[in-house]
Amino acid sequence: MQNLAFRILTISALALTLCAPLHAQDNLATTQLAGNWQGTLQFGKGLRTVLKISKDDGHLKATLYSIDQGGQPIPVTSIDLQGTTFTYAIKPLDLTYKGTLNEAGTTITGNVTQNDHPAVLNLEKVTAENTWAIPEPPKSMAADARPKFDVVTVKPSDPTRPGKLFSFRGTHAITINTNVNDLITMAYGLHVKQIVDAPAWFGTDKFDVDGVPDVPGRPNSTQLKLLIQDVLTQRFGLTFHHDQRELSVYEITVTKGGPKLTVTADTPSAPRNFMYRGLGDLHITNSTMKDFCDGLQGSAMDKPVVDHTGLTDRYDFNLKWTPDDTQFAQFGPRPPQKESDDPNAPPALSTALQEQLGLKIDATKAKADVIVIDHADKPLAN
């Protein structure tokens, strides 16, 4: 699985500017902080970063923009200046910054750390006119649109390229290193064990999909599923029928103590996030329990995951656990997991669910929906 450090584009659903209390004395130095700061994060080819800081009634607030990752506004959840030591944090991303403000109040020299990965980020205060242009946020596809692909290509994946991706870039919906099982499970919200009578190549042959929808705008998660369904029909000639089978599943329920979940402040139309900052380090926003179960079964679990919580709200939460050998198999073989002697290591998934979310997971048997494959073809060359 590719390194997830500093991949902050997917946090766009949290595009709210939050006030963070200013713990330092309200003096000339803190006043000098207000304004635009920018610099290039020394990670990979470099990521241009803009930090906008303002003061309001004795408090600082700040918003971060990663220009080369789309420029969506990302809330800074805490910000502080003690003497010349400047710090900020973005808690949902496990991201912290520590730097030194120069005497003139014009530069900050420091480092960003995310998921224990440090990188240099030196900031310079700039005028509004000299601030890097922040990209226009992509407009959403009409909520009632049911898109199909206007143009779509499917090509065999590069066998030397690691990772797996479903994304939307510019006007293009893309997938990288996805087999047909991946496409079906994403498009129909299923676990691979809910696909019946599939040919062997469904799980072995990998493809890259690149297509432009026939409706303008950025699709929501439901519309992205419709697009993947369309490419399965158009390019793979997929036909199937529904059935029910008794399967081994994981059942998610609420513990006797009740859920420990925060109801989201986002609107139902706001983007949802299901984002791993590392294996077993999950961040979720604006999502239902069914969204959580679907995402968990599609990314980490070796069996379908069913929601029997009875919870109907949408939530924001983080979940940290230490994966066992059965989890995240879709990302390829991993070395056998040894029991950690780190007292601060996250617990196993079952314990993490109970302690952090007030939820319980049990292996059981249950009737589950399946799709039975009637026909499919390998796509012809574009």
Protein Blocks (a to p, Z undefined) as FASTA:
>chain_A
ZZfehiaklmmmmmccdddddfbdcdfklmmmgccddddddehjbpadddddddeehiac
dddddfknnopacddfbdcdehjaccdddfknopacdddddfkopaccddddeehiacdd
ddddddfklpccdddddddddfkbccddfbdcdddddfkbgcjddddehjaccdehiafk
lmmmmmnopafklpghiafklmmmccddddddfbecjddfklmmmmmmmmmmmmnopacd
ddddddddddddddfkopaddddfbdfkbccddddfbehiacdehiafklmmmmmmmmmm
cbdcddfkopabdcdddddddddfkgoklnopaddddddfbfkbccdfklmmmmmnopac
ddddddddddddfbdcddddZZ
